[in-house]
């Protein structure tokens, strides 16, 4: 669970660097623009270029390489499977033929290029989200979402969920340790029973915490709404960054499309 | 002949290779083409709006309700990160948690909570994605929650005990989630080949992990529900689940905690 906390935490987003100082609305719009451009791209070059840019930026702002690898491990697995599946299942023009256990497997040209495109989109998209979450604390992302029109209730629940996930992760880690010491996971049956108890305990503690939080917030004037406050108008430098990023993304997108035609 | 061999090899590959990626239970960023991503957003939007309307109405009646939903959502999110061993695949996967959430806070609010959990997972855990959020909300939040909730209600009305209703809720919501994910993936990725063939292939790829995982999720959902009901009857009643049971003494199993 500690590893999960480490991955899930926005610790690195709280550092002071060039990217953390940028307005979260700007970062969110640029990230969404990059993601949309990626799913519209017809060549793997654009997603791969975005992947390279984001990885360089993520490492440059001081996120440990180990954490980057951990975060990208699952997408890398998915990308490999997609590439393999598309290569074998889609298309008709043979590219390579492999013989495995007496059976012929034909990798097709169309399937391979389609798979490569999908795999690059997965990795590129994940790298954008990795960078965004590495340079923007969660509460600022939610605040920016509210400023961009996300419903108030949704943003409030999101903030509460994010805040209390860490409290509950710590609790879960404690309970799991206690269960393991008492051989709670020795065998399938005991393991399932322990998992049920663990889940029940986490939900009960969450309910208790909700009651306590409500009381604490009531005495501080909570009336059913968490005041988020307005965001200041976008600073001139942030507007320039937004415009500049848009131009770079558009240039990269159309450049790679033309290059591959 | 070539086709048949390919199918065998594919199924063999699926049985051994794919389960290792089963931890990523959502459709990954970039997998859905733009038109499909947009369609699933359009389908999911009214359900999220419905959930937010319910949230607003209920929290006007009781301001503490929003906190309860947030905290229960947080707990379900943490539970959905719990590893469950899948013996058929030799790996670990994790429960969806939507069936449990649907019993506790209702299906419409589960859609809201799922949309947030999916966003958090996409941003901070690299599971799922932002352009695929609509598709993932549909499979996990909407289909998972509504089928689980319907199964729970129907089985309770048929007179089944709470634990078996919760078990069936967990199983059905999990399997329905993956069936919908398979449908979404097949409809987006089948290309010029047959949709049904692709749907069957993706469904088959999920089977080695999802059949046992669904059953395990059912067992865990039943365990959680059995654990909570007698201990917090007032809160369970406040959430509108059903009539509370009498408080019981701590049992033998609780000693493990």
Contacts between the chains, C-beta under 8 A, distances in Angstrom:
chain1	res1	chain2	res2	distance
A	4	B	81	5.8
A	4	B	125	7.9
A	7	B	124	6.8
A	7	B	125	6.2
A	8	B	120	7.8
A	8	B	124	4.8
A	8	B	125	6.3
A	9	B	124	7.9
A	10	B	124	7.2
A	31	B	130	7.8
A	32	B	130	6.9
A	35	B	29	6.9
A	35	B	30	7.9
A	35	B	129	7.6
A	35	B	130	5.5
A	35	B	131	5.3
A	36	B	34	7.6
A	36	B	131	6.9
A	38	B	30	5.9
A	38	B	131	8.0
A	39	B	30	6.1
A	39	B	32	7.2
A	39	B	33	6.6
A	39	B	34	5.0
A	39	B	37	6.3
A	39	B	131	5.4
A	40	B	34	5.7
A	47	B	30	7.0
A	71	B	125	7.7
A	71	B	126	4.8
A	72	B	126	6.6
A	74	B	21	7.0
A	74	B	23	6.4
A	74	B	24	4.6
A	74	B	126	5.6
A	74	B	127	6.6
A	75	B	24	7.6
A	75	B	28	6.2
A	75	B	29	7.6
A	75	B	126	5.6
A	77	B	20	6.7
A	77	B	21	4.4
A	77	B	24	7.2
A	78	B	21	5.7
A	78	B	24	5.7
A	78	B	28	4.8
A	78	B	31	7.8
A	81	B	17	6.9
A	81	B	18	6.3
A	81	B	21	5.8
A	82	B	31	7.1
A	84	B	13	7.7
A	84	B	17	8.0
A	86	B	189	7.7
A	88	B	6	6.9
A	88	B	9	7.9
A	88	B	10	6.9
A	89	B	10	7.3
A	89	B	193	6.8
A	89	B	198	7.6
A	89	B	201	7.3
A	90	B	191	5.3
A	90	B	192	7.5
A	90	B	193	6.5
A	100	B	9	6.9
A	101	B	9	7.8
A	103	B	5	4.1
A	103	B	6	7.6
A	103	B	8	7.0
A	103	B	9	5.4
A	104	B	2	6.3
A	104	B	5	6.6
A	105	B	6	7.0
A	105	B	9	6.1
A	106	B	2	7.7
A	114	B	191	7.3
A	118	B	30	6.8
A	118	B	31	6.3
A	118	B	189	7.9
A	120	B	30	7.9
A	121	B	29	7.4
A	121	B	30	2.9
A	121	B	31	7.2
A	122	B	28	5.0
A	122	B	29	6.1
A	122	B	30	4.5
A	122	B	31	6.3
A	123	B	30	7.9
A	124	B	30	6.6
A	125	B	28	7.6
A	125	B	29	3.2
A	125	B	30	4.1
A	125	B	129	5.6
A	125	B	130	7.6
A	125	B	131	7.1
A	126	B	28	7.4
A	126	B	29	5.6
A	126	B	30	7.9
A	126	B	126	5.2
A	126	B	129	7.5
A	128	B	29	8.0
A	129	B	29	6.7
A	129	B	122	6.0
A	129	B	123	5.5
A	129	B	126	6.9
A	129	B	129	7.2
A	129	B	130	6.8
A	130	B	126	6.7
A	132	B	123	6.8
A	133	B	123	4.6
A	133	B	124	5.3
A	138	B	120	7.7
A	138	B	123	7.6
A	138	B	124	7.4
A	141	B	123	7.0
A	151	B	52	5.3
A	153	B	52	5.1
A	153	B	55	5.0
A	153	B	56	5.8
A	153	B	59	7.5
A	153	B	66	7.1
A	153	B	112	7.7
A	154	B	48	7.5
A	154	B	52	6.0
A	154	B	112	6.4
A	154	B	115	7.4
A	154	B	116	7.0
A	156	B	66	6.4
A	156	B	70	7.4
A	157	B	55	7.3
A	157	B	66	6.8
A	157	B	69	6.2
A	157	B	70	4.8
A	157	B	73	6.5
A	157	B	112	6.4
A	157	B	113	6.9
A	157	B	116	5.9
A	158	B	116	4.5
A	158	B	119	7.1
A	158	B	120	7.6
A	160	B	66	7.7
A	160	B	67	6.6
A	160	B	70	3.1
A	160	B	71	6.8
A	160	B	73	7.8
A	160	B	74	7.0
A	161	B	70	5.5
A	161	B	73	5.0
A	161	B	74	4.5
A	161	B	77	6.3
A	161	B	113	7.3
A	161	B	116	5.4
A	161	B	117	7.1
A	161	B	120	6.9
A	162	B	120	6.2
A	164	B	70	6.9
A	164	B	71	5.6
A	164	B	74	4.3
A	165	B	74	5.1
A	165	B	77	5.9
A	165	B	78	6.1
A	165	B	120	7.5
A	168	B	74	5.7
A	168	B	75	5.7
A	168	B	78	4.5
A	169	B	78	5.8
A	169	B	81	7.8
A	172	B	78	5.6
A	172	B	82	7.3
A	175	B	257	6.0
A	178	B	257	6.5
A	179	B	256	5.6
A	179	B	257	6.5
A	182	B	255	7.5
A	182	B	256	5.4
A	184	B	256	4.4
A	184	B	257	8.0
A	188	B	85	7.3
A	188	B	87	7.3
A	190	B	256	7.6
A	191	B	85	6.8
A	192	B	216	6.3
A	192	B	219	5.1
A	192	B	220	6.7
A	192	B	223	7.3
A	193	B	223	6.6
A	193	B	253	5.7
A	193	B	256	7.2
A	194	B	256	5.5
A	194	B	257	7.9
A	195	B	82	6.4
A	195	B	84	6.6
A	195	B	216	7.9
A	195	B	220	5.1
A	195	B	223	7.1
A	196	B	219	6.7
A	196	B	220	4.9
A	196	B	222	7.1
A	196	B	223	1.9
A	196	B	224	5.5
A	196	B	226	7.6
A	196	B	227	6.5
A	197	B	223	6.5
A	197	B	227	6.1
A	197	B	253	6.1
A	197	B	254	6.7
A	197	B	256	6.1
A	197	B	257	5.2
A	198	B	79	8.0
A	198	B	82	6.9
A	198	B	257	7.3
A	199	B	79	4.7
A	199	B	82	7.1
A	199	B	100	7.3
A	199	B	220	5.8
A	199	B	223	6.8
A	199	B	224	4.1
A	199	B	227	7.7
A	200	B	223	6.5
A	200	B	224	4.4
A	200	B	225	7.8
A	200	B	226	7.6
A	200	B	227	2.9
A	200	B	228	5.3
A	200	B	231	8.0
A	201	B	227	7.4
A	201	B	257	5.7
A	202	B	75	4.9
A	202	B	78	5.7
A	202	B	79	6.1
A	203	B	72	6.6
A	203	B	75	4.7
A	203	B	76	7.6
A	203	B	79	7.6
A	203	B	100	7.9
A	203	B	104	7.3
A	203	B	224	6.3
A	203	B	228	5.8
A	204	B	227	7.6
A	204	B	228	6.1
A	204	B	231	6.2
A	204	B	232	6.0
A	205	B	75	7.6
A	206	B	71	4.2
A	206	B	72	5.7
A	206	B	74	6.1
A	206	B	75	3.7
A	207	B	68	6.9
A	207	B	71	6.7
A	207	B	72	6.9
A	207	B	232	5.9
A	207	B	235	4.8
A	209	B	71	5.5
A	210	B	64	7.0
A	210	B	67	4.6
A	210	B	68	4.5
A	210	B	70	7.3
A	210	B	71	3.9
A	210	B	72	7.3
A	211	B	64	7.2
A	211	B	235	7.8
A	213	B	67	5.4
A	213	B	71	7.2
A	214	B	63	7.3
A	214	B	64	4.1
A	214	B	67	4.9
A	214	B	68	7.9
A	217	B	67	7.3
A	218	B	63	7.7
A	222	B	63	6.8
A	223	B	63	6.2
A	224	B	59	5.2
A	224	B	60	7.0
A	224	B	63	3.5
A	224	B	66	6.4
